């Protein structure tokens, strides 16, 4: 249950707990159908309870109560929308188990400073049926979960939108770039032949730099830039202080990277990104591994699985067979067996805790002893370790999340309007709609 759901439930509790037995009795005596909503109906008692809750919440905030008829009309419309959403959630097959509902109710009780038993007793003393609270809570959670999932599928975010937001976020940050710079001159007065010669020279230098040539040495030897005597050191600059032609290439460069050729009226530029600071870096540890999984069943016992893996391990260590061949033949992991047990590169922390701990204690190319995880029995071989800079990926994830949040409220409004327009709603107390 999210914090939003929990807060909403707590408000529900506060409103319900302030209803007196007299209020509940009054709602029961005047109960009647006041609206038909597709296959559901809304009762007078539901609207009465909603009105009481709304009044108490408005008064608690120190707000001004609207006229009774306006309040009732708005709240009836809310009940209609809630009914439509709940019916859709029910038809989808979405459910909440009793155990989970009780856990959430327990958290709500704790937010009220009570145990669940104390909370239930308090409600009974107020003349409120605990089952009524649970039913309201269940409907609210199911409706909210269905709405979130359904609307989320309607939200489309393009890569271009993410690019734009990431760049906008970076432009507001204090990121600085330390660049190396080489200029091969070919100004506007140069002939086509001279431009072609300069470009060919620049491409040759670029290839040599990508092959590991020292940038400073190449700048001193070949650059026509004013910074050539300093090894092409362009110094530290914010994006705003960089020449406009440099901004876009630099933005997408990684540390140590060499830019594409950048054409300007002065000639052809080559940049190297020495370093970047003021940026939110996200470097993670990764491991590469392969494993063989044997799952005990009605035929294979736990001991059989362990013995088989011990035998395979010994054969691989002595060179009698290949780890990949044994994985393809014996592994019960459908995702990796056909790949020779290969799991690829993964961030530290993604595996089962026992599997993760075993990997952490292995040296490169070492094969573990058989061990048991929640999936069965394994042997695993660690084949690599590295650090992976996922800063750009993290930024894009953050940008996508912001864009989803921006679009969510608007899309909810669109969806609610659509389902309301398409629904059959007959208000008994008002004109048909």
C-alpha positions as CSV (number, residue, x, y, z in Angstrom):
1,X,0.0,0.0,0.0
2,X,1.4,3.4,-1.0
3,X,1.7,6.3,1.4
4,X,-1.1,8.0,-0.7
5,X,-3.4,5.1,-0.1
6,X,-2.5,5.0,3.6
7,X,-3.2,8.7,4.1
8,X,-6.5,8.3,2.3
9,X,-7.4,5.4,4.5
10,X,-6.5,7.3,7.6
11,X,-8.8,10.1,6.5
12,X,-11.5,7.6,6.0
13,X,-10.9,6.2,9.5
14,X,-11.1,9.7,11.0
15,X,-14.3,10.4,9.2
16,X,-15.9,7.0,10.1
17,X,-14.8,7.2,13.7
18,X,-16.6,10.4,14.2
19,X,-19.9,9.1,12.9
20,X,-22.2,8.4,15.8
21,X,-24.6,5.5,16.2
22,X,-27.4,8.0,15.6
23,X,-25.9,9.0,12.2
24,X,-25.6,5.4,11.2
25,X,-29.1,4.6,12.3
26,X,-30.4,7.7,10.4
27,X,-28.7,6.5,7.2
28,X,-30.2,3.1,7.6
29,X,-33.8,4.4,8.0
30,X,-33.7,6.5,4.9
31,X,-31.8,4.0,2.7
32,X,-32.9,3.8,-0.9
33,X,-31.4,3.6,-4.4
34,X,-30.6,7.1,-5.6
35,X,-28.6,6.2,-8.8
36,X,-28.0,3.2,-11.1
37,X,-24.5,3.1,-12.5
38,X,-24.1,0.4,-15.2
39,X,-24.5,-2.8,-13.2
40,X,-24.2,-1.2,-9.8
41,X,-26.4,1.0,-7.6
42,X,-25.7,3.8,-5.2
43,X,-27.7,4.0,-2.0
44,X,-28.9,7.0,-0.1
45,X,-26.9,5.8,3.0
46,X,-23.7,5.9,0.9
47,X,-24.3,9.5,0.0
48,X,-25.2,10.5,3.5
49,X,-22.0,8.9,4.9
50,X,-20.0,10.7,2.2
51,X,-21.6,14.0,3.1
52,X,-20.8,13.6,6.8
53,X,-17.2,12.7,6.0
54,X,-16.8,15.7,3.6
55,X,-18.2,18.1,6.1
56,X,-15.9,16.9,8.9
57,X,-12.9,17.1,6.7
58,X,-13.8,20.7,5.5
59,X,-14.4,21.8,9.1
60,X,-11.1,20.2,10.3
61,X,-9.3,22.3,7.7
62,X,-11.1,25.4,8.7
63,X,-12.8,25.7,5.3
64,X,-16.2,27.1,4.4
65,X,-19.0,24.6,3.9
66,X,-20.7,24.8,0.5
67,X,-24.5,24.8,0.2
68,X,-26.0,21.3,1.0
69,X,-27.4,20.7,-2.5
70,X,-24.2,21.6,-4.2
71,X,-22.2,19.4,-1.8
72,X,-24.6,16.5,-2.4
73,X,-24.5,16.9,-6.2
74,X,-20.6,16.9,-6.3
75,X,-20.3,13.9,-3.9
76,X,-22.9,11.9,-5.8
77,X,-20.8,12.4,-9.0
78,X,-17.7,11.2,-7.1
79,X,-19.6,8.1,-6.0
80,X,-20.6,7.5,-9.6
81,X,-17.0,7.7,-10.8
82,X,-15.8,5.5,-8.0
83,X,-18.5,2.9,-8.8
84,X,-17.5,2.9,-12.5
85,X,-13.8,2.5,-11.7
86,X,-14.5,-0.3,-9.1
87,X,-16.7,-2.2,-11.6
88,X,-13.9,-2.1,-14.1
89,X,-11.4,-3.3,-11.5
90,X,-13.7,-6.2,-10.6
91,X,-14.3,-7.2,-14.2
92,X,-10.5,-7.2,-14.7
93,X,-10.2,-10.0,-12.1
94,X,-8.1,-7.8,-9.8
95,X,-8.4,-8.9,-6.2
96,X,-6.9,-8.2,-2.8
97,X,-6.5,-11.2,-0.4
98,X,-8.0,-11.1,3.1
99,X,-4.5,-11.4,4.6
100,X,-3.2,-8.4,2.7
101,X,-6.3,-6.4,3.6
102,X,-5.8,-7.2,7.3
103,X,-2.2,-6.1,7.1
104,X,-3.1,-2.8,5.6
105,X,-5.9,-2.3,8.2
106,X,-3.3,-3.0,10.9
107,X,-1.0,-0.3,9.4
108,X,-4.0,2.1,9.4
109,X,-4.7,1.3,13.0
110,X,-1.1,1.9,13.9
111,X,-1.2,5.3,12.2
112,X,-4.1,6.0,14.6
113,X,-2.0,4.9,17.6
114,X,-3.8,1.7,18.2
115,X,-3.5,-2.0,17.7
116,X,-5.9,-3.7,15.3
117,X,-8.0,-5.1,18.2
118,X,-8.1,-1.7,19.9
119,X,-9.0,0.0,16.6
120,X,-11.8,-2.5,16.0
121,X,-13.2,-2.0,19.5
122,X,-13.0,1.8,19.2
123,X,-15.1,1.6,16.0
124,X,-17.7,-0.7,17.6
125,X,-18.0,1.7,20.5
126,X,-18.7,4.4,18.0
127,X,-21.5,2.3,16.5
128,X,-19.5,1.6,13.3
129,X,-19.3,-1.8,11.6
130,X,-15.7,-2.9,11.2
131,X,-16.7,-4.8,8.1
132,X,-18.0,-1.5,6.6
133,X,-14.5,0.0,7.0
134,X,-12.8,-3.0,5.5
135,X,-15.2,-3.0,2.5
136,X,-14.5,0.7,1.9
137,X,-10.8,0.2,2.3
138,X,-10.8,-2.8,-0.1
139,X,-12.7,-0.9,-2.8
140,X,-10.4,2.1,-2.5
141,X,-7.2,0.0,-2.8
142,X,-8.5,-2.0,-5.8
143,X,-9.8,1.0,-7.6
144,X,-6.6,2.9,-7.1
145,X,-4.4,0.0,-8.2
146,X,-6.6,-0.6,-11.3
147,X,-6.6,3.1,-12.2
148,X,-2.9,3.5,-11.8
149,X,-2.1,0.4,-13.9
150,X,-4.7,1.2,-16.6
151,X,-3.8,4.8,-17.0
152,X,-0.1,4.0,-16.9
153,X,-0.6,1.9,-20.1
154,X,-2.1,4.9,-21.8
155,X,0.9,7.2,-21.2
156,X,3.4,7.3,-24.0
157,X,6.8,9.0,-23.6
158,X,9.1,9.4,-26.5
159,X,12.9,9.2,-26.5
160,X,12.9,12.8,-27.8
161,X,10.9,13.9,-24.8
162,X,13.3,12.2,-22.4
163,X,16.3,13.7,-24.3
164,X,14.9,17.2,-24.0
165,X,14.1,16.9,-20.3
166,X,17.5,15.4,-19.4
167,X,19.2,18.2,-21.3
168,X,17.0,20.8,-19.5
169,X,17.8,19.2,-16.2
170,X,21.5,19.3,-16.9
171,X,21.4,22.9,-18.1
172,X,20.1,23.9,-14.6
173,X,22.8,22.0,-12.9
174,X,26.4,23.2,-12.3
175,X,28.1,20.6,-14.5
176,X,31.6,21.6,-15.7
177,X,33.6,19.9,-18.4
178,X,37.4,19.6,-18.6
179,X,38.2,19.4,-22.3
180,X,41.2,18.9,-24.6
181,X,41.0,20.7,-28.0
182,X,42.7,20.2,-31.3
183,X,41.9,22.5,-34.3
184,X,43.0,21.7,-37.9
185,X,42.5,25.1,-39.6
186,X,40.4,25.5,-42.8
187,X,38.9,28.9,-42.7
188,X,36.2,30.4,-45.0
189,X,38.9,31.5,-47.5
190,X,40.2,28.0,-48.0
191,X,39.7,26.2,-51.3
192,X,37.8,22.9,-51.6
193,X,41.1,21.1,-52.0
194,X,42.5,22.7,-48.8
195,X,39.3,21.9,-46.9
196,X,39.5,18.3,-48.1
197,X,43.2,18.1,-47.0
198,X,42.4,19.5,-43.6
199,X,39.5,17.1,-43.1
200,X,41.7,14.1,-44.1
201,X,44.3,15.2,-41.6
202,X,41.7,15.7,-38.8
203,X,40.3,12.2,-39.4
204,X,43.8,10.7,-39.3
205,X,44.5,12.4,-36.0
206,X,41.0,11.3,-34.6
207,X,41.7,7.7,-35.5
208,X,45.2,7.8,-33.8
209,X,43.6,9.4,-30.7
210,X,41.0,6.6,-30.6
211,X,43.8,4.1,-30.8
212,X,45.4,5.5,-27.7
213,X,47.7,8.3,-28.8
214,X,48.5,11.0,-26.2
215,X,46.1,13.9,-26.8
216,X,48.3,16.6,-25.4
217,X,51.3,15.5,-27.5
218,X,49.1,15.4,-30.6
219,X,47.7,18.8,-29.9
220,X,51.2,20.3,-29.4
221,X,52.3,18.8,-32.7
222,X,49.3,19.3,-35.0
223,X,46.8,21.8,-33.5
224,X,46.3,25.3,-35.0
225,X,44.4,26.4,-31.9
226,X,45.6,29.0,-29.5
227,X,45.8,26.4,-26.7
228,X,48.2,24.1,-28.7
229,X,51.2,25.1,-26.6
230,X,49.3,23.9,-23.5
231,X,48.7,20.5,-25.0
232,X,45.2,21.6,-26.2
233,X,44.0,22.0,-22.7
234,X,40.7,23.9,-23.0
235,X,40.3,24.0,-19.2
236,X,37.2,23.7,-17.1
237,X,34.0,25.2,-18.5
238,X,30.3,25.1,-17.8
239,X,28.1,24.3,-20.8
240,X,27.0,28.0,-21.0
241,X,30.7,29.0,-21.4
242,X,31.5,26.6,-24.1
243,X,31.3,27.6,-27.8
244,X,27.8,26.7,-29.0
245,X,29.2,24.2,-31.5
246,X,30.8,22.2,-28.7
247,X,27.8,22.0,-26.4
248,X,25.9,19.2,-28.1
249,X,28.8,16.8,-28.8
250,X,30.2,17.3,-25.2
251,X,26.9,16.6,-23.6
252,X,26.8,13.1,-25.1
253,X,30.5,12.3,-24.5
254,X,31.8,9.9,-21.8
255,X,34.9,10.6,-19.7
256,X,38.0,9.8,-21.8
257,X,35.9,9.9,-25.0
258,X,36.9,11.6,-28.3
259,X,34.3,13.7,-30.2
260,X,33.3,13.5,-33.8
261,X,34.8,16.1,-36.1
262,X,33.2,19.4,-35.4
263,X,33.2,21.8,-38.4
264,X,33.3,25.6,-37.8
265,X,34.3,28.6,-39.9
266,X,37.8,28.2,-38.4
267,X,38.3,24.5,-39.5
268,X,37.8,21.1,-37.9
269,X,37.8,20.6,-34.2
270,X,38.5,17.4,-32.1
271,X,37.6,17.3,-28.4
272,X,38.5,15.0,-25.6
273,X,36.5,14.9,-22.4
274,X,39.1,14.6,-19.6
275,X,36.7,14.9,-16.8
276,X,33.3,16.1,-15.6
277,X,32.3,17.5,-12.2
278,X,29.2,18.7,-10.5
279,X,27.3,15.9,-12.2
280,X,25.3,13.2,-10.3
281,X,27.4,10.1,-11.0
282,X,26.0,6.6,-10.7
283,X,28.7,4.0,-11.0
284,X,27.6,0.4,-10.1
285,X,29.5,-2.8,-9.5
286,X,28.7,-5.6,-12.0
287,X,29.5,-9.3,-12.2
288,X,29.5,-11.7,-15.1
289,X,28.8,-15.3,-14.2
290,X,27.5,-18.6,-15.5
291,X,25.8,-21.3,-13.4
292,X,24.1,-24.7,-13.5
293,X,20.9,-25.2,-11.6
294,X,19.5,-28.5,-10.5
295,X,16.0,-28.5,-8.9
296,X,15.0,-31.5,-6.7
297,X,11.7,-33.1,-7.6
298,X,9.9,-36.4,-7.0
299,X,12.8,-38.3,-8.6
300,X,15.8,-36.2,-7.8
301,X,16.4,-35.7,-4.0
302,X,18.3,-32.8,-2.4
303,X,21.3,-35.1,-1.9
304,X,21.1,-36.3,-5.6
305,X,21.1,-32.7,-6.8
306,X,24.1,-31.8,-4.7
307,X,26.1,-34.9,-5.7
308,X,25.4,-34.4,-9.4
309,X,26.7,-30.8,-9.2
310,X,29.8,-31.9,-7.2
311,X,30.5,-34.5,-9.9
312,X,30.1,-31.9,-12.8
313,X,32.3,-29.5,-11.0
314,X,35.1,-32.0,-10.6
315,X,34.8,-33.0,-14.3
316,X,35.1,-29.3,-15.4
317,X,38.1,-28.7,-13.0
318,X,40.0,-31.7,-14.4
319,X,39.3,-30.7,-18.0
320,X,37.2,-33.8,-18.8
321,X,34.3,-31.7,-19.9
322,X,33.2,-28.1,-20.5
323,X,31.1,-26.0,-18.1
324,X,28.9,-24.7,-20.9
325,X,28.2,-28.2,-22.3
326,X,27.2,-29.4,-18.8
327,X,24.9,-26.4,-18.4
328,X,23.2,-27.2,-21.6
329,X,22.8,-30.8,-20.7
330,X,21.9,-30.6,-17.0
331,X,20.8,-27.1,-16.0
332,X,17.1,-26.6,-15.0
333,X,17.3,-22.8,-15.6
334,X,15.3,-22.3,-18.8
335,X,16.7,-18.8,-19.2
336,X,20.4,-19.7,-19.3
337,X,20.7,-23.4,-20.0
338,X,20.7,-23.0,-23.8
339,X,23.3,-20.3,-23.4
340,X,25.7,-22.6,-21.6
341,X,24.6,-21.2,-18.2
342,X,25.6,-17.6,-19.1
343,X,23.9,-15.0,-17.0
344,X,25.7,-12.0,-18.6
345,X,26.6,-8.8,-16.8
346,X,24.3,-7.9,-13.9
347,X,24.4,-5.3,-11.2
348,X,25.5,-6.5,-7.8
349,X,22.4,-7.2,-5.7
350,X,20.1,-8.6,-8.3
351,X,20.4,-12.2,-7.4
352,X,19.1,-14.4,-4.7
353,X,20.9,-13.4,-1.4
354,X,22.7,-16.8,-1.1
355,X,23.7,-16.8,-4.8
356,X,24.9,-13.2,-4.4
357,X,27.0,-14.0,-1.3
358,X,28.6,-17.0,-3.1
359,X,29.5,-14.9,-6.1
360,X,31.1,-12.2,-3.8
361,X,33.5,-14.8,-2.3
362,X,34.7,-16.2,-5.7
363,X,37.8,-15.2,-7.6
364,X,37.7,-14.7,-11.4
365,X,37.1,-18.1,-13.1
366,X,36.7,-19.9,-9.8
367,X,33.8,-22.4,-9.6
368,X,31.9,-22.6,-6.4
369,X,31.1,-25.7,-4.4
370,X,27.4,-26.8,-4.7
371,X,25.1,-24.5,-2.7
372,X,21.4,-24.2,-2.2
373,X,19.3,-21.1,-2.9
374,X,15.5,-20.5,-3.0
375,X,15.5,-21.9,-6.6
376,X,17.4,-25.1,-6.0
377,X,21.0,-26.3,-6.0
378,X,23.7,-24.5,-8.0
379,X,27.3,-24.3,-8.9
380,X,28.4,-20.9,-10.3
381,X,31.5,-19.6,-12.0
382,X,32.5,-16.0,-11.7
383,X,33.9,-14.9,-15.1
384,X,34.2,-11.1,-14.7
385,X,33.9,-8.0,-12.6
386,X,33.6,-4.4,-13.7
387,X,32.4,-0.9,-12.8
388,X,29.6,0.4,-15.0
389,X,28.8,4.0,-15.3
390,X,25.0,4.2,-15.4
391,X,24.8,7.9,-14.8
392,X,23.1,8.6,-18.2
393,X,20.7,5.7,-17.7
394,X,19.8,6.9,-14.2
395,X,19.2,10.4,-15.6
396,X,16.9,9.0,-18.3
397,X,15.0,7.0,-15.7
398,X,14.5,10.1,-13.6
399,X,13.4,12.1,-16.6
400,X,10.9,9.4,-17.7
401,X,9.5,9.2,-14.1
402,X,9.0,13.0,-14.1
403,X,7.3,12.9,-17.5
404,X,5.0,10.1,-16.3
405,X,4.1,12.0,-13.2
406,X,3.3,15.1,-15.3
407,X,1.1,13.2,-17.7
408,X,-0.6,11.0,-15.2
409,X,-3.1,13.6,-13.7
410,X,-4.0,14.8,-17.1
411,X,-4.5,11.3,-18.4
412,X,-6.6,10.3,-15.3
413,X,-8.9,13.2,-16.1
414,X,-9.2,12.1,-19.7
415,X,-10.0,8.6,-18.7
416,X,-12.5,9.5,-16.1
417,X,-14.3,11.7,-18.6
418,X,-14.3,8.9,-21.2
419,X,-15.8,6.2,-18.8
420,X,-18.4,8.7,-17.5
421,X,-19.5,9.6,-21.0
422,X,-19.8,6.0,-22.0
423,X,-21.6,4.7,-18.9
424,X,-25.3,4.2,-18.3
425,X,-26.1,6.4,-15.3
426,X,-29.7,7.0,-14.1
427,X,-30.1,9.3,-11.1
428,X,-33.4,8.6,-9.3
429,X,-33.5,12.0,-7.6
430,X,-32.6,14.0,-10.7
431,X,-33.0,13.8,-14.4
432,X,-31.6,10.9,-16.4
433,X,-28.1,11.3,-17.7
